[in-house]
Amino acid sequence: MISLKGLSAFPITPSNRDGRVDAGALRALLDPLIAAKVDSVGLLGSTGSYPYFSRDERRRAVQAATALADGNTPILVGIGALRTDDAVRLAQDARDAGATAGLLAAVSYTPLTDDEVFEHFQTVARESGLPICIYDNPGTTHFQFTPALIGRLSLVEGIVAVKSPALDASTVAGHLRELRAVVPDGVALGYSADWNCTEALLAGGDTWYSVLAGIFPKVCVDIVRAATSGDAARARELNARLQPIWDLFRTYSSLRVVYALANLRGVSTAEPPRPILPLPADAQRRVKETLAAMEID
């Protein structure tokens, strides 16, 4: 079974105003992630703006990433789409390009029922042959996976992991216990919402799906290694140093902030896909001042 554990780093997908992926800039973003030995790269996640790209551009991004990783770093690819048949084709494209697994959200316009989501995931897993990570992202999709639905889906052949939002550090341990009780051994249970993920790891979560690791991988690798080795004090100390960035993420959204960070670092000059706008000047200044005041690499 595919194992998606440890640190999964989620970079932006740099592109021009017409939605053309800048493969060179993408490689420049991915190089330091691979060099830092992240456990996987989460390509075309929400930070990677997957819904804003055409099938062809998604395929180009995956091909660039898998060629660079050369089989040494697992590539987890966002394959979410409104239609089941489109998600199947995106998963097949990712599989054919050498992706390790697909990250599948319950993307919807019409609100979906649990049975509809089950059938959607089962069909994509069966018809694509690509291992699937369940992406629970209710803030975007407005669909929330219950432990019962995750337990049901975890028995589907090809579903290997779950990515849940750690929206409250105080509740993540209880949520993790609920999921552990309903999924088979081997299904990796991980969390996003960077500012709460250190506590999620210390509670026994398998994976940190990290936005910040997509631009600053080293400190995130250090947190994961400390947490998984049982050094809670070190993990919390490193996490506390990142509090100014967590404050920026919560204030302006991690997507907008990480674009600003990428530009400040000189790694990319891309803007978010429209209609999302770059941060206004005052927020850009705050990001720049925060970065200058921190020791982070």
Residue frames as qw, qx, qy, qz and C-alpha x, y, z in Angstrom:
[[0.000, 0.887, 0.462, 0.000, 0.00, 0.00, 0.00],
 [0.314, 0.618, -0.045, 0.720, 1.12, 3.56, -0.74],
 [0.492, -0.563, -0.449, 0.489, 2.19, 5.38, 2.42],
 [0.133, 0.719, 0.095, 0.676, 1.50, 9.11, 2.72],
 [0.630, -0.681, -0.287, 0.237, 3.05, 10.00, 6.05],
 [0.561, -0.206, -0.016, 0.802, 5.31, 12.70, 7.44],
 [0.033, 0.626, 0.043, -0.778, 5.48, 16.10, 5.75],
 [0.472, 0.514, 0.608, 0.377, 3.59, 16.78, 2.54],
 [0.173, -0.443, 0.029, 0.879, 4.61, 20.18, 1.13],
 [0.383, 0.703, 0.596, 0.063, 2.05, 22.12, -0.91],
 [0.277, -0.231, 0.198, 0.912, 3.52, 24.76, -3.25],
 [0.432, 0.641, 0.130, -0.621, 1.68, 27.32, -5.34],
 [0.668, 0.318, 0.560, 0.373, 1.32, 26.67, -9.07],
 [0.069, -0.574, 0.130, 0.805, 2.86, 29.72, -10.80],
 [0.450, 0.496, 0.669, 0.322, 1.10, 30.76, -13.98],
 [0.093, 0.046, 0.186, 0.977, 0.36, 33.76, -16.18],
 [0.392, 0.189, 0.259, -0.862, -2.90, 35.67, -16.45],
 [0.655, 0.197, -0.440, -0.582, -4.16, 33.23, -19.10],
 [0.883, -0.244, 0.283, -0.285, -3.76, 30.21, -16.81],
 [0.791, 0.453, -0.390, 0.128, -0.62, 28.91, -18.49],
 [0.811, -0.557, 0.053, 0.172, 1.53, 27.09, -15.95],
 [0.209, 0.850, -0.476, 0.088, 5.10, 28.40, -15.70],
 [0.972, -0.061, -0.211, 0.085, 6.92, 25.05, -15.63],
 [0.540, 0.418, -0.391, 0.617, 10.31, 26.68, -14.98],
 [0.255, -0.529, 0.332, -0.738, 9.05, 28.60, -11.95],
 [0.895, -0.296, -0.041, -0.331, 7.30, 25.47, -10.71],
 [0.873, 0.131, -0.341, 0.323, 10.57, 23.55, -10.89],
 [0.225, 0.496, -0.395, 0.740, 12.30, 26.38, -8.98],
 [0.586, -0.471, 0.196, -0.630, 9.68, 26.02, -6.23],
 [0.972, -0.133, -0.109, -0.160, 9.98, 22.24, -6.13],
 [0.634, 0.461, -0.498, 0.371, 13.77, 21.98, -6.12],
 [0.046, -0.472, 0.598, -0.646, 14.23, 23.12, -2.48],
 [0.805, -0.234, 0.181, -0.515, 11.36, 20.91, -1.31],
 [0.956, 0.168, -0.241, 0.023, 13.00, 17.83, -2.78],
 [0.443, 0.504, -0.524, 0.524, 16.42, 18.93, -1.47],
 [0.342, -0.460, 0.464, -0.675, 14.94, 19.33, 2.03],
 [0.223, 0.007, -0.975, 0.016, 13.68, 15.74, 1.81],
 [0.590, -0.026, 0.231, -0.774, 10.01, 16.43, 2.38],
 [0.462, -0.005, 0.881, -0.102, 8.11, 13.15, 2.51],
 [0.397, 0.510, 0.702, 0.299, 5.86, 14.09, -0.39],
 [0.007, 0.117, -0.145, -0.982, 4.87, 17.04, -2.55],
 [0.304, 0.586, 0.700, -0.274, 1.20, 18.02, -2.70],
 [0.119, -0.056, 0.454, 0.881, 0.87, 19.37, -6.23],
 [0.303, -0.283, -0.504, -0.758, -2.28, 21.16, -7.37],
 [0.221, -0.458, -0.771, 0.383, -3.84, 21.24, -3.93],
 [0.015, -0.912, -0.407, 0.049, -5.89, 24.20, -2.79],
 [0.312, -0.751, 0.212, 0.542, -2.65, 26.19, -2.42],
 [0.340, -0.129, 0.687, 0.630, -1.86, 25.01, -5.94],
 [0.384, 0.415, 0.021, -0.824, -5.20, 26.45, -7.13],
 [0.279, 0.031, 0.919, 0.277, -6.27, 23.25, -8.87],
 [0.388, 0.628, 0.653, -0.172, -9.84, 24.36, -9.77],
 [0.174, 0.846, -0.049, -0.501, -8.48, 27.30, -11.78],
 [0.064, -0.502, 0.719, 0.477, -6.50, 25.23, -14.29],
 [0.784, 0.315, -0.257, -0.470, -7.57, 23.39, -17.41],
 [0.975, -0.098, 0.199, 0.016, -6.96, 19.68, -17.80],
 [0.749, 0.534, -0.133, 0.369, -4.04, 20.35, -20.16],
 [0.051, 0.767, -0.386, 0.509, -2.36, 22.74, -17.73],
 [0.758, -0.490, 0.346, -0.255, -2.83, 20.36, -14.83],
 [0.974, 0.152, 0.070, 0.153, -1.23, 17.64, -16.92],
 [0.509, 0.682, -0.256, 0.459, 1.75, 19.88, -17.74],
 [0.323, -0.735, 0.403, -0.439, 2.24, 20.71, -14.07],
 [0.908, -0.278, 0.290, -0.115, 2.19, 17.05, -13.06],
 [0.881, 0.385, -0.041, 0.271, 4.61, 16.09, -15.83],
 [0.231, 0.769, -0.350, 0.482, 7.05, 18.82, -14.73],
 [0.539, -0.624, 0.412, -0.388, 6.86, 17.72, -11.10],
 [0.966, -0.107, 0.235, -0.037, 7.23, 14.00, -11.67],
 [0.745, 0.551, -0.173, 0.333, 10.15, 14.51, -14.04],
 [0.022, 0.750, -0.432, 0.501, 11.94, 16.56, -11.38],
 [0.710, -0.468, 0.397, -0.344, 11.12, 14.14, -8.56],
 [0.467, 0.463, -0.741, -0.136, 12.32, 11.23, -10.70],
 [0.800, -0.190, -0.554, -0.129, 10.58, 8.69, -8.50],
 [0.445, 0.105, -0.620, 0.637, 12.47, 9.75, -5.38],
 [0.149, 0.099, 0.451, -0.875, 9.80, 12.02, -3.85],
 [0.158, 0.493, 0.855, 0.033, 6.14, 10.93, -3.91],
 [0.110, -0.035, -0.191, -0.975, 3.86, 13.34, -5.78],
 [0.137, 0.514, 0.792, -0.301, 0.30, 13.71, -4.49],
 [0.038, 0.103, 0.419, 0.901, -1.86, 15.45, -7.11],
 [0.369, 0.348, 0.437, -0.743, -5.15, 17.31, -6.71],
 [0.025, 0.122, 0.850, 0.512, -7.72, 15.67, -9.01],
 [0.199, 0.497, 0.649, -0.541, -10.91, 17.33, -7.80],
 [0.102, -0.075, -0.512, -0.850, -13.63, 18.26, -10.29],
 [0.551, 0.042, 0.222, -0.804, -17.36, 18.89, -10.29],
 [0.864, 0.198, -0.213, -0.411, -18.11, 15.92, -12.54],
 [0.825, -0.318, 0.467, 0.018, -17.14, 12.35, -11.72],
 [0.857, 0.408, 0.195, 0.247, -16.04, 11.61, -15.28],
 [0.277, 0.875, -0.238, 0.318, -13.77, 14.66, -15.27],
 [0.497, -0.697, 0.488, -0.171, -12.21, 13.59, -11.95],
 [0.928, 0.012, 0.358, 0.105, -11.61, 10.13, -13.42],
 [0.687, 0.651, 0.014, 0.321, -9.81, 11.63, -16.41],
 [0.043, -0.882, 0.356, -0.307, -7.71, 13.91, -14.19],
 [0.734, -0.474, 0.480, -0.082, -6.77, 10.92, -12.04],
 [0.906, 0.273, 0.256, 0.198, -5.84, 8.91, -15.13],
 [0.417, 0.834, -0.161, 0.323, -3.68, 11.80, -16.38],
 [0.340, -0.786, 0.459, -0.237, -1.91, 12.01, -13.02],
 [0.887, -0.182, 0.424, 0.017, -1.38, 8.24, -12.96],
 [0.819, 0.494, 0.140, 0.256, 0.02, 8.22, -16.50],
 [0.230, 0.869, -0.257, 0.354, 2.39, 11.09, -15.64],
 [0.604, 0.180, -0.636, 0.445, 3.82, 9.14, -12.72],
 [0.371, -0.561, 0.250, -0.696, 1.97, 10.60, -9.74],
 [0.106, 0.122, -0.923, 0.350, 1.97, 8.54, -6.57],
 [0.001, -0.502, -0.821, 0.273, -1.61, 9.31, -5.49],
 [0.038, -0.527, -0.383, -0.758, -4.53, 11.63, -6.11],
 [0.023, -0.220, -0.552, 0.804, -6.01, 14.13, -3.65],
 [0.147, -0.420, -0.706, -0.551, -9.76, 14.09, -4.17],
 [0.150, 0.130, 0.436, -0.878, -12.15, 16.65, -2.69],
 [0.208, 0.555, 0.804, -0.039, -15.94, 16.52, -2.79],
 [0.021, -0.143, 0.194, 0.970, -16.13, 19.49, -5.16],
 [0.125, 0.557, 0.821, 0.022, -19.74, 20.54, -5.68],
 [0.139, -0.210, -0.143, -0.957, -22.19, 23.19, -6.78],
 [0.719, -0.374, -0.298, -0.504, -25.35, 21.31, -5.90],
 [0.416, -0.535, 0.630, -0.378, -24.96, 20.10, -2.28],
 [0.566, 0.209, -0.783, -0.150, -23.99, 16.44, -2.21],
 [0.846, -0.414, 0.065, -0.329, -25.30, 13.60, -0.06],
 [0.481, -0.537, 0.693, 0.024, -23.08, 11.03, 1.62],
 [0.804, 0.218, 0.551, 0.049, -24.17, 8.39, -0.89],
 [0.563, 0.825, 0.020, 0.048, -23.29, 10.66, -3.81],
 [0.054, -0.843, 0.535, -0.037, -19.84, 11.36, -2.40],
 [0.689, -0.263, 0.675, 0.007, -19.28, 7.66, -1.74],
 [0.792, 0.466, 0.387, 0.072, -20.17, 6.77, -5.32],
 [0.324, 0.924, -0.199, 0.029, -17.99, 9.60, -6.66],
 [0.252, -0.718, 0.649, -0.021, -14.91, 8.43, -4.74],
 [0.761, -0.047, 0.647, -0.006, -15.51, 4.77, -5.42],
 [0.728, 0.649, 0.218, 0.028, -15.83, 5.42, -9.15],
 [0.214, 0.901, -0.374, 0.043, -12.68, 7.54, -9.36],
 [0.451, -0.543, 0.707, -0.032, -10.65, 4.99, -7.41],
 [0.790, 0.149, 0.595, -0.014, -11.94, 2.06, -9.46],
 [0.680, 0.695, 0.224, 0.068, -11.73, 3.59, -12.93],
 [0.191, 0.919, -0.340, 0.064, -8.42, 5.41, -12.54],
 [0.920, 0.002, -0.269, 0.286, -6.36, 2.85, -10.66],
 [0.258, 0.560, -0.349, 0.705, -4.68, 5.76, -8.87],
 [0.429, -0.367, -0.676, 0.473, -4.40, 5.53, -5.05],
 [0.130, -0.725, -0.285, -0.613, -6.66, 8.17, -3.51],
 [0.239, -0.140, -0.560, 0.780, -6.36, 10.45, -0.49],
 [0.119, -0.777, -0.608, -0.111, -9.72, 11.73, 0.79],
 [0.230, 0.180, -0.110, 0.950, -9.62, 15.53, 0.97],
 [0.221, -0.740, -0.623, 0.120, -12.02, 16.86, 3.59],
 [0.259, 0.003, 0.003, 0.966, -12.16, 20.61, 2.99],
 [0.018, 0.700, 0.711, -0.066, -15.58, 21.87, 4.12],
 [0.107, -0.672, -0.084, 0.728, -14.51, 25.51, 4.11],
 [0.074, 0.342, -0.544, -0.763, -14.25, 25.31, 0.33],
 [0.184, -0.113, -0.881, -0.420, -16.53, 22.48, -0.74],
 [0.520, -0.204, 0.183, -0.809, -19.23, 23.00, 1.94],
 [0.900, -0.103, -0.362, -0.219, -19.30, 19.22, 2.38],
 [0.252, -0.623, 0.662, -0.331, -18.00, 17.70, 5.60],
 [0.646, 0.100, -0.754, -0.072, -17.00, 14.07, 5.86],
 [0.726, -0.535, 0.195, -0.386, -18.38, 12.31, 8.91],
 [0.269, -0.464, 0.843, -0.046, -16.30, 9.57, 10.57],
 [0.739, 0.207, 0.605, -0.212, -18.94, 7.11, 9.37],
 [0.685, 0.715, -0.013, -0.138, -18.47, 8.12, 5.72],
 [0.132, 0.753, -0.644, -0.003, -14.69, 8.05, 6.04],
 [0.523, -0.247, 0.802, -0.148, -14.91, 4.59, 7.59],
 [0.782, 0.438, 0.402, -0.185, -17.10, 3.41, 4.71],
 [0.532, 0.811, -0.230, -0.075, -14.78, 4.91, 2.09],
 [0.185, -0.698, 0.691, -0.016, -11.64, 3.56, 3.77],
 [0.709, -0.025, 0.703, -0.056, -12.79, 0.06, 2.84],
 [0.699, 0.694, 0.050, -0.162, -12.83, 0.94, -0.87],
 [0.831, -0.027, 0.247, 0.497, -9.85, -0.53, -2.70],
 [0.486, 0.498, 0.157, 0.701, -7.38, 2.21, -3.58],
 [0.226, -0.877, -0.019, -0.424, -8.29, 4.70, -0.85],
 [0.761, 0.066, -0.431, 0.480, -5.13, 5.03, 1.22],
 [0.331, -0.087, -0.352, 0.871, -5.22, 8.26, 3.23],
 [0.109, -0.851, -0.508, -0.080, -7.34, 11.07, 4.67],
 [0.302, 0.176, -0.118, 0.930, -6.53, 14.79, 4.77],
 [0.266, -0.768, -0.582, 0.013, -8.65, 16.56, 7.40],
 [0.092, 0.732, -0.097, 0.668, -8.66, 20.18, 8.56],
 [0.516, -0.301, -0.580, 0.554, -7.20, 20.75, 12.04],
 [0.045, -0.731, -0.251, -0.632, -9.48, 23.70, 12.71],
 [0.486, -0.758, 0.177, -0.396, -9.07, 23.62, 16.49],
 [0.335, 0.454, -0.781, 0.267, -5.99, 22.21, 18.20],
 [0.382, -0.239, 0.666, -0.594, -8.03, 21.30, 21.27],
 [0.826, 0.167, 0.266, -0.469, -10.35, 18.98, 19.32],
 [0.539, 0.539, -0.593, -0.259, -7.91, 17.31, 16.96],
 [0.056, -0.283, 0.936, -0.201, -7.02, 14.46, 19.33],
 [0.557, 0.219, 0.634, -0.489, -10.67, 13.51, 19.70],
 [0.674, 0.570, -0.136, -0.450, -11.24, 13.71, 15.96],
 [0.302, 0.518, -0.795, -0.094, -8.22, 11.50, 15.36],
 [0.294, -0.090, 0.896, -0.321, -9.51, 8.90, 17.82],
 [0.676, 0.398, 0.337, -0.521, -12.87, 8.84, 16.02],
 [0.623, 0.601, -0.388, -0.316, -11.20, 8.20, 12.68],
 [0.065, 0.434, -0.895, 0.080, -8.78, 5.59, 14.04],
 [0.507, 0.036, 0.746, -0.430, -11.78, 3.65, 15.33],
 [0.720, 0.493, 0.319, -0.370, -13.33, 3.33, 11.85],
 [0.560, 0.703, -0.394, -0.191, -10.44, 3.00, 9.35],
 [0.981, -0.015, -0.095, 0.169, -8.23, -0.04, 8.76],
 [0.570, -0.608, 0.299, 0.465, -4.59, -0.08, 9.78],
 [0.555, 0.071, 0.511, 0.652, -2.46, 1.43, 7.05],
 [0.164, 0.812, 0.399, 0.393, -4.80, 4.26, 6.11],
 [0.425, -0.003, -0.233, 0.875, -2.80, 7.41, 6.86],
 [0.153, -0.865, -0.477, -0.010, -4.63, 10.11, 8.82],
 [0.461, 0.005, -0.033, 0.887, -3.25, 13.60, 8.33],
 [0.060, -0.838, -0.438, 0.320, -4.16, 17.23, 8.87],
 [0.348, 0.466, 0.163, 0.797, -3.98, 20.68, 7.33],
 [0.278, -0.917, -0.106, -0.265, -4.40, 24.22, 8.77],
 [0.613, 0.418, -0.459, 0.488, -0.71, 24.75, 9.48],
 [0.132, -0.586, 0.402, -0.691, -1.03, 26.58, 12.79],
 [0.771, -0.338, 0.300, -0.449, -2.66, 23.58, 14.49],
 [0.885, 0.276, -0.362, -0.102, -0.72, 20.78, 12.82],
 [0.206, 0.465, -0.753, 0.418, 2.09, 20.47, 15.35],
 [0.508, -0.171, 0.593, -0.601, -0.53, 19.50, 17.93],
 [0.887, 0.228, -0.065, -0.397, -2.13, 17.16, 15.40],
 [0.633, 0.435, -0.628, 0.126, 1.19, 15.38, 14.91],
 [0.029, -0.358, 0.750, -0.555, 1.80, 15.18, 18.65],
 [0.709, -0.037, 0.354, -0.609, -1.67, 13.69, 19.06],
 [0.611, -0.053, 0.785, 0.089, -0.66, 10.88, 16.71],
 [0.631, 0.703, 0.067, -0.321, -1.54, 12.22, 13.26],
 [0.849, 0.046, 0.370, 0.374, 0.43, 10.57, 10.48],
 [0.496, 0.370, 0.343, 0.707, 0.84, 13.49, 8.11],
 [0.033, -0.700, -0.167, 0.693, 1.14, 17.27, 8.04],
 [0.467, 0.586, 0.489, 0.447, -0.23, 18.63, 4.74],
 [0.354, -0.646, -0.141, 0.661, 1.57, 21.96, 4.86],
 [0.372, 0.903, 0.170, 0.130, 1.23, 25.22, 2.96],
 [0.205, -0.917, 0.323, 0.116, 4.30, 26.77, 4.60],
 [0.703, -0.274, 0.586, 0.296, 6.44, 23.76, 3.67],
 [0.660, 0.607, 0.379, 0.228, 5.78, 24.66, 0.04],
 [0.281, 0.892, -0.110, 0.336, 8.03, 27.72, 0.48],
 [0.142, -0.693, 0.608, -0.361, 9.95, 27.07, 3.74],
 [0.877, -0.040, -0.447, -0.172, 10.40, 23.30, 3.87],
 [0.471, 0.293, -0.691, 0.463, 13.33, 23.00, 6.28],
 [0.234, -0.246, 0.539, -0.771, 11.66, 24.29, 9.46],
 [0.810, -0.038, -0.018, -0.585, 8.59, 22.20, 8.70],
 [0.787, 0.194, -0.581, 0.066, 10.72, 19.09, 8.21],
 [0.206, 0.299, -0.681, 0.636, 12.35, 19.84, 11.58],
 [0.545, -0.191, 0.309, -0.756, 8.96, 20.09, 13.29],
 [0.901, 0.055, -0.244, -0.355, 7.78, 16.80, 11.83],
 [0.658, 0.261, -0.650, 0.277, 11.00, 15.01, 12.74],
 [0.059, -0.290, 0.612, -0.733, 10.82, 16.35, 16.32],
 [0.698, -0.113, 0.158, -0.689, 7.17, 15.37, 16.69],
 [0.907, 0.124, -0.338, -0.217, 7.59, 11.88, 15.27],
 [0.539, 0.280, -0.673, 0.421, 10.66, 11.24, 17.47],
 [0.566, -0.591, -0.560, 0.127, 8.65, 12.18, 20.58],
 [0.379, -0.134, -0.216, 0.890, 10.40, 15.50, 21.24],
 [0.007, -0.810, -0.575, -0.116, 7.24, 17.50, 21.91],
 [0.299, -0.794, -0.086, 0.521, 9.10, 20.41, 23.50],
 [0.313, -0.269, 0.489, 0.769, 11.29, 20.91, 20.43],
 [0.153, 0.465, 0.734, 0.471, 8.33, 20.62, 18.06],
 [0.126, -0.873, -0.464, 0.075, 6.35, 23.20, 20.03],
 [0.353, -0.647, 0.112, 0.667, 9.36, 25.52, 20.30],
 [0.266, -0.015, 0.601, 0.754, 9.84, 25.51, 16.51],
 [0.022, 0.645, 0.703, 0.299, 6.12, 25.97, 15.96],
 [0.235, -0.832, -0.321, 0.387, 6.03, 28.95, 18.35],
 [0.321, -0.392, 0.305, 0.806, 8.71, 30.68, 16.29],
 [0.111, 0.239, 0.695, 0.668, 6.34, 30.55, 13.34],
 [0.030, 0.638, 0.661, -0.394, 3.48, 32.26, 15.17],
 [0.098, 0.566, -0.074, -0.815, 3.88, 35.55, 13.22],
 [0.168, 0.123, -0.747, -0.631, 3.36, 33.64, 9.98],
 [0.065, -0.406, -0.911, 0.039, 0.40, 31.72, 11.40],
 [0.069, 0.626, 0.384, -0.675, -1.12, 35.11, 12.30],
 [0.169, 0.402, -0.421, -0.795, -0.65, 36.27, 8.71],
 [0.109, -0.100, -0.930, -0.338, -2.23, 33.07, 7.39],
 [0.024, -0.541, -0.796, 0.271, -5.29, 33.50, 9.58],
 [0.066, 0.628, 0.162, -0.759, -5.64, 37.20, 8.78],
 [0.289, 0.572, -0.352, -0.682, -5.15, 37.20, 5.01],
 [0.953, 0.221, 0.100, -0.183, -5.48, 33.49, 4.04],
 [0.670, -0.399, 0.515, 0.355, -2.52, 31.20, 3.58],
 [0.677, 0.485, 0.435, 0.342, -2.92, 31.22, -0.23],
 [0.219, 0.948, 0.052, 0.226, -2.51, 34.97, -0.59],
 [0.428, -0.831, 0.346, 0.078, 0.31, 35.12, 1.96],
 [0.774, -0.187, 0.505, 0.333, 2.30, 32.32, 0.39],
 [0.580, 0.684, 0.255, 0.363, 2.19, 34.05, -3.01],
 [0.053, -0.972, 0.156, -0.167, 3.62, 37.13, -1.33],
 [0.661, -0.587, 0.445, 0.145, 6.29, 35.03, 0.40],
 [0.811, 0.220, 0.411, 0.354, 7.28, 33.35, -2.86],
 [0.388, 0.846, 0.098, 0.352, 7.70, 36.75, -4.51],
 [0.306, -0.908, 0.271, -0.094, 9.67, 38.16, -1.57],
 [0.771, -0.359, 0.481, 0.213, 11.95, 35.13, -1.67],
 [0.191, 0.648, -0.516, -0.526, 12.55, 35.71, -5.38],
 [0.414, -0.013, 0.905, 0.099, 11.36, 32.21, -6.22],
 [0.241, 0.542, 0.748, 0.298, 8.38, 33.37, -8.25],
 [0.050, 0.116, -0.004, -0.992, 6.82, 36.54, -9.62],
 [0.186, -0.373, -0.813, -0.406, 3.42, 34.92, -10.13],
 [0.379, -0.145, 0.243, -0.881, 0.10, 36.31, -8.98],
 [0.422, 0.175, 0.836, -0.305, -2.85, 34.22, -7.77],
 [0.103, 0.305, 0.774, 0.545, -5.30, 33.18, -10.48],
 [0.283, -0.035, 0.040, -0.958, -8.02, 35.76, -11.05],
 [0.094, -0.854, -0.149, -0.490, -10.41, 36.69, -9.60],
 [0.709, -0.586, -0.171, 0.353, -8.14, 36.23, -6.56],
 [0.240, 0.911, -0.142, 0.304, -6.08, 39.39, -6.13],
 [0.587, 0.182, -0.494, 0.615, -2.60, 39.76, -4.62],
 [0.406, -0.623, -0.477, 0.468, -2.47, 41.19, -1.14],
 [0.114, 0.961, 0.129, 0.217, -2.94, 44.98, -0.99],
 [0.418, 0.646, -0.367, 0.522, 0.13, 47.15, -0.37],
 [0.392, -0.651, 0.405, -0.509, -0.32, 47.47, 3.40],
 [0.948, -0.194, 0.210, -0.141, -0.63, 43.70, 3.81],
 [0.818, 0.448, -0.193, 0.306, 2.37, 43.16, 1.53],
 [0.092, 0.719, -0.434, 0.535, 4.38, 45.45, 3.81],
 [0.694, -0.490, 0.364, -0.381, 3.29, 43.50, 6.87],
 [0.993, 0.092, 0.039, 0.063, 4.36, 40.22, 5.25],
 [0.595, 0.606, -0.288, 0.443, 7.71, 41.74, 4.28],
 [0.190, -0.695, 0.438, -0.538, 8.32, 43.14, 7.78],
 [0.880, -0.314, 0.249, -0.255, 7.31, 39.84, 9.39],
 [0.937, 0.273, -0.081, 0.201, 9.67, 37.88, 7.15],
 [0.365, 0.690, -0.360, 0.511, 12.55, 40.30, 7.81],
 [0.408, -0.634, 0.414, -0.510, 12.09, 39.96, 11.57],
 [0.942, -0.179, 0.221, -0.178, 12.17, 36.15, 11.54],
 [0.066, -0.545, 0.811, 0.204, 15.05, 33.74, 11.23],
 [0.818, 0.220, 0.472, -0.243, 13.62, 31.18, 8.86],
 [0.146, 0.521, -0.684, -0.489, 15.11, 29.23, 6.00]]
